[in-house]
Amino acid sequence: MVIGELRAMNKDNEEARARWAEFYVRYAMDRGMPCLWWDNGIFAGQPNEEKFGLLDRTKNTFPFPQIITALMDGSAR
């Protein structure tokens, strides 16, 4: 099984999102379930818009490095 829509919405809360992502991925990986982050490419917009972007494809950068580190740490075995 693969968890294919892992995500946490950007509400100017990168640290909380990173803690959650690391916990979630570690928990799933400990049970043999790899995860994929749902990156819809949205970083800003309306208050209720689903902002799940991690890779800024126009600049080839990761605006939320804490989340990237958390995902990597959570998946380490």
N, C-alpha and C positions, 0 to 999 in steps of 0.2 A: 504494500500500500504506500502511496505517496500523498502527503498533504499538499495540495496544490494551490491553496489560496490563503496563505498565512499573511497577515497584514495588521498594521496599527496606524490609525489616521493621524496625520500631522496636525497637532493643535498647539504648536510651539512647545512641545514636550518631549524633545529628543531623548533626554535621560530616562524618562519613564518608559518610553517606547523601547529603548535599548534593553532595559532590565527585563521587560516583558518578553521581548524577542529572544533573549538568551535563555530565559527560563523555558519558554515554549519549545524552542528548538531542542534544547538539551533533553527535556522530558520526552519529546517525540523520538529523538534519536536513540535514547536509552531503551526504547521499545521497538526499535528497528524501523521507524517510519521517517524517511527523509522528508524535508519540507522545501517548498518553493515560495519565495516572497511574491505577492501580487503587486507588481510595479506597473501602475497605470500611467506613469509619466506626468502626473499632476502634482505640482508643488505649491501652488497658490491659487486662490480663487475665492469663490463665495464661501461664507461660513460653514454651510452644510455640504459643500462639495467634497467628494471622496478624494482626499490628497494622500495617495499611497506611493508617490514616486521616491525612488532611491537613487537611480542613475539618471543624471541630467544628460540626455543624449545629445543636446545641442552643444554642450561644453565638454562632454566626456569626463564628467566629474561626479563624485558622490557627495552631495551636500550634507549628508547625515553620517559622518564617519563613525560615530558611536554605535549606530545601528549595524553598520557593516561589521564592525569588530564583534559586536554581540552575536550576530548570526554566525560568524566564523568560530567564535569561542564556544557557542552552544552546540555546534556540529562537530567539534573536535572530540576524538575518541582516544 
